[in-house]
Amino acid sequence: MQLRWLLRAAKWVHRPPSPRHVVLVLAVVAACLLLAAFELVFGWPDALVPGRAPGAALPRF
């Protein structure tokens, strides 16, 4: 483990984050997990797949 992470952990022990901050972080993690689970169950929509637009000409060099 790097010294930076040990110093950060020591800072959190001496000055823990507020309950509001903890709830915010947990909410963001939960939203990410929910989005990943939705994508795993239903798949990725075809409209959001990057690619060539229909009917677009290929670039010439």
OpenMM code with the backbone's topology and positions (N, CA, C; nanometers):
from openmm import Vec3, app, unit

residues = "MET GLN LEU ARG TRP LEU LEU ARG ALA ALA LYS TRP VAL HIS ARG PRO PRO SER PRO ARG HIS VAL VAL LEU VAL LEU ALA VAL VAL ALA ALA CYS LEU LEU LEU ALA ALA PHE GLU LEU VAL PHE GLY TRP PRO ASP ALA LEU VAL PRO GLY ARG ALA PRO GLY ALA ALA LEU PRO ARG PHE".split()
positions = [
    Vec3(0.0851, -0.1176, 0.0000),
    Vec3(0.0000, 0.0000, 0.0000),
    Vec3(0.0894, 0.1236, 0.0000),
    Vec3(0.0513, 0.2220, -0.0756),
    Vec3(0.1316, 0.3431, -0.0850),
    Vec3(0.1134, 0.4297, 0.0385),
    Vec3(0.2150, 0.5111, 0.0632),
    Vec3(0.2122, 0.5996, 0.1792),
    Vec3(0.0961, 0.6988, 0.1714),
    Vec3(0.0625, 0.7408, 0.0497),
    Vec3(-0.0467, 0.8364, 0.0326),
    Vec3(-0.1790, 0.7800, 0.0860),
    Vec3(-0.2049, 0.6506, 0.0579),
    Vec3(-0.3292, 0.5898, 0.1034),
    Vec3(-0.3294, 0.5726, 0.2547),
    Vec3(-0.2146, 0.5434, 0.3117),
    Vec3(-0.2067, 0.5324, 0.4573),
    Vec3(-0.2323, 0.6674, 0.5239),
    Vec3(-0.1793, 0.7735, 0.4656),
    Vec3(-0.2045, 0.9070, 0.5208),
    Vec3(-0.3511, 0.9458, 0.5067),
    Vec3(-0.4112, 0.9095, 0.3951),
    Vec3(-0.5531, 0.9387, 0.3759),
    Vec3(-0.6385, 0.8618, 0.4763),
    Vec3(-0.6038, 0.7352, 0.4998),
    Vec3(-0.6776, 0.6552, 0.5979),
    Vec3(-0.6625, 0.7136, 0.7372),
    Vec3(-0.5436, 0.7593, 0.7708),
    Vec3(-0.5220, 0.8206, 0.9025),
    Vec3(-0.6047, 0.9485, 0.9164),
    Vec3(-0.6123, 1.0257, 0.8102),
    Vec3(-0.6941, 1.1481, 0.8122),
    Vec3(-0.8408, 1.1146, 0.8355),
    Vec3(-0.8895, 1.0070, 0.7702),
    Vec3(-1.0293, 0.9686, 0.7873),
    Vec3(-1.0559, 0.9176, 0.9274),
    Vec3(-0.9573, 0.8565, 0.9908),
    Vec3(-0.9759, 0.8087, 1.1286),
    Vec3(-0.9863, 0.9273, 1.2235),
    Vec3(-0.9035, 1.0275, 1.2026),
    Vec3(-0.9042, 1.1442, 1.2915),
    Vec3(-1.0207, 1.2384, 1.2629),
    Vec3(-1.0591, 1.2507, 1.1372),
    Vec3(-1.1701, 1.3378, 1.0981),
    Vec3(-1.2607, 1.2622, 1.0030),
    Vec3(-1.3507, 1.1799, 1.0557),
    Vec3(-1.4374, 1.1004, 0.9672),
    Vec3(-1.5321, 1.1902, 0.8868),
    Vec3(-1.5756, 1.1413, 0.7700),
    Vec3(-1.6681, 1.2207, 0.6883),
    Vec3(-1.8042, 1.2335, 0.7570),
    Vec3(-1.8756, 1.3355, 0.7188),
    Vec3(-2.0078, 1.3574, 0.7762),
    Vec3(-2.1036, 1.2479, 0.7284),
    Vec3(-2.2096, 1.2228, 0.8038),
    Vec3(-2.3077, 1.1228, 0.7600),
    Vec3(-2.3688, 1.1561, 0.6235),
    Vec3(-2.3843, 1.2841, 0.5944),
    Vec3(-2.4377, 1.3248, 0.4637),
    Vec3(-2.3461, 1.2828, 0.3502),
    Vec3(-2.2159, 1.2974, 0.3734),
    Vec3(-2.1179, 1.2598, 0.2717),
    Vec3(-2.1176, 1.1091, 0.2504),
    Vec3(-2.1288, 1.0337, 0.3572),
    Vec3(-2.1335, 0.8883, 0.3472),
    Vec3(-2.2577, 0.8442, 0.2692),
    Vec3(-2.3719, 0.9058, 0.2978),
    Vec3(-2.4959, 0.8719, 0.2268),
    Vec3(-2.4829, 0.9069, 0.0787),
    Vec3(-2.4218, 1.0195, 0.0474),
    Vec3(-2.4024, 1.0592, -0.0918),
    Vec3(-2.3162, 0.9572, -0.1661),
    Vec3(-2.2065, 0.9169, -0.1056),
    Vec3(-2.1181, 0.8186, -0.1702),
    Vec3(-2.1908, 0.6857, -0.1885),
    Vec3(-2.2635, 0.6414, -0.0887),
    Vec3(-2.3377, 0.5163, -0.0994),
    Vec3(-2.4474, 0.5253, -0.2061),
    Vec3(-2.5103, 0.6409, -0.2193),
    Vec3(-2.6123, 0.6587, -0.3217),
    Vec3(-2.5518, 0.6521, -0.4617),
    Vec3(-2.4356, 0.7106, -0.4801),
    Vec3(-2.3690, 0.7060, -0.6105),
    Vec3(-2.3275, 0.5627, -0.6438),
    Vec3(-2.2738, 0.4911, -0.5462),
    Vec3(-2.2351, 0.3514, -0.5681),
    Vec3(-2.3583, 0.2670, -0.6006),
    Vec3(-2.4678, 0.2895, -0.5296),
    Vec3(-2.5908, 0.2147, -0.5558),
    Vec3(-2.6448, 0.2450, -0.6956),
    Vec3(-2.6385, 0.3708, -0.7383),
    Vec3(-2.6854, 0.4068, -0.8722),
    Vec3(-2.5999, 0.3394, -0.9795),
    Vec3(-2.4701, 0.3340, -0.9580),
    Vec3(-2.3813, 0.2674, -1.0540),
    Vec3(-2.4104, 0.1182, -1.0608),
    Vec3(-2.4306, 0.0552, -0.9459),
    Vec3(-2.4623, -0.0870, -0.9438),
    Vec3(-2.5975, -0.1143, -1.0099),
    Vec3(-2.6945, -0.0278, -0.9863),
    Vec3(-2.8259, -0.0431, -1.0487),
    Vec3(-2.8167, -0.0309, -1.2006),
    Vec3(-2.7405, 0.0652, -1.2485),
    Vec3(-2.7220, 0.0820, -1.3921),
    Vec3(-2.6499, -0.0382, -1.4528),
    Vec3(-2.5495, -0.0897, -1.3848),
    Vec3(-2.4776, -0.2078, -1.4345),
    Vec3(-2.5689, -0.3300, -1.4368),
    Vec3(-2.6524, -0.3460, -1.3348),
    Vec3(-2.7447, -0.4594, -1.3313),
    Vec3(-2.8490, -0.4472, -1.4425),
    Vec3(-2.8997, -0.3281, -1.4661),
    Vec3(-2.9964, -0.3055, -1.5735),
    Vec3(-2.9348, -0.3402, -1.7085),
    Vec3(-2.8101, -0.2972, -1.7288),
    Vec3(-2.7422, -0.3258, -1.8547),
    Vec3(-2.7156, -0.4753, -1.8692),
    Vec3(-2.6854, -0.5426, -1.7598),
    Vec3(-2.6592, -0.6862, -1.7644),
    Vec3(-2.7862, -0.7649, -1.7972),
    Vec3(-2.8988, -0.7219, -1.7411),
    Vec3(-3.0247, -0.7939, -1.7620),
    Vec3(-3.0838, -0.7636, -1.9001),
    Vec3(-3.0899, -0.6379, -1.9379),
    Vec3(-3.1596, -0.5987, -2.0603),
    Vec3(-3.0669, -0.5727, -2.1789),
    Vec3(-2.9384, -0.5629, -2.1570),
    Vec3(-2.8443, -0.5374, -2.2654),
    Vec3(-2.8324, -0.3891, -2.2962),
    Vec3(-2.7428, -0.3591, -2.3875),
    Vec3(-2.7174, -0.2204, -2.4254),
    Vec3(-2.8041, -0.1857, -2.5458),
    Vec3(-2.8741, -0.0707, -2.5448),
    Vec3(-2.9607, -0.0356, -2.6570),
    Vec3(-2.8807, -0.0118, -2.7855),
    Vec3(-2.9352, -0.0570, -2.8966),
    Vec3(-2.8674, -0.0416, -3.0250),
    Vec3(-2.8496, 0.1049, -3.0632),
    Vec3(-2.9373, 0.1902, -3.0173),
    Vec3(-2.9274, 0.3321, -3.0516),
    Vec3(-2.8051, 0.3982, -2.9880),
    Vec3(-2.7513, 0.3381, -2.8813),
    Vec3(-2.6371, 0.3977, -2.8131),
    Vec3(-2.5038, 0.3355, -2.8525),
    Vec3(-2.5052, 0.2456, -2.9490),
    Vec3(-2.3815, 0.1843, -2.9955),
    Vec3(-2.3147, 0.2807, -3.0926),
    Vec3(-2.1874, 0.3145, -3.0682),
    Vec3(-2.1211, 0.4062, -3.1614),
    Vec3(-2.0962, 0.3373, -3.2945),
    Vec3(-2.1115, 0.4110, -3.3971),
    Vec3(-2.0892, 0.3543, -3.5294),
    Vec3(-2.1194, 0.4554, -3.6363),
    Vec3(-2.1164, 0.4090, -3.7568),
    Vec3(-2.1412, 0.4933, -3.8723),
    Vec3(-2.2902, 0.5223, -3.8838),
    Vec3(-2.3229, 0.6434, -3.9156),
    Vec3(-2.4621, 0.6812, -3.9355),
    Vec3(-2.5142, 0.6151, -4.0623),
    Vec3(-2.6391, 0.5725, -4.0637),
    Vec3(-2.6930, 0.5092, -4.1847),
    Vec3(-2.6905, 0.6054, -4.3028),
    Vec3(-2.6412, 0.5570, -4.4143),
    Vec3(-2.6374, 0.6388, -4.5342),
    Vec3(-2.5199, 0.7347, -4.5414),
    Vec3(-2.4352, 0.7363, -4.4409),
    Vec3(-2.3207, 0.8270, -4.4423),
    Vec3(-2.2116, 0.7675, -4.5306),
    Vec3(-2.1486, 0.8528, -4.6088),
    Vec3(-2.0423, 0.8091, -4.6976),
    Vec3(-1.9141, 0.7886, -4.6183),
    Vec3(-1.8327, 0.6956, -4.6620),
    Vec3(-1.7036, 0.6729, -4.5973),
    Vec3(-1.6090, 0.7898, -4.6303),
    Vec3(-1.5242, 0.8290, -4.5371),
    Vec3(-1.4332, 0.9399, -4.5651),
    Vec3(-1.3272, 0.8995, -4.6669),
    Vec3(-1.2895, 0.9940, -4.7508),
    Vec3(-1.1859, 0.9697, -4.8520),
    Vec3(-1.0592, 1.0424, -4.8087),
    Vec3(-0.9480, 0.9736, -4.8259),
    Vec3(-0.8199, 1.0333, -4.7871),
    Vec3(-0.7392, 1.0711, -4.9069),
] * unit.nanometer
topology = app.Topology()
chain = topology.addChain("A")
for resn in residues:
    res = topology.addResidue(resn, chain)
    for name in ("N", "CA", "C"):
        topology.addAtom(name, app.Element.getBySymbol(name[0]), res)
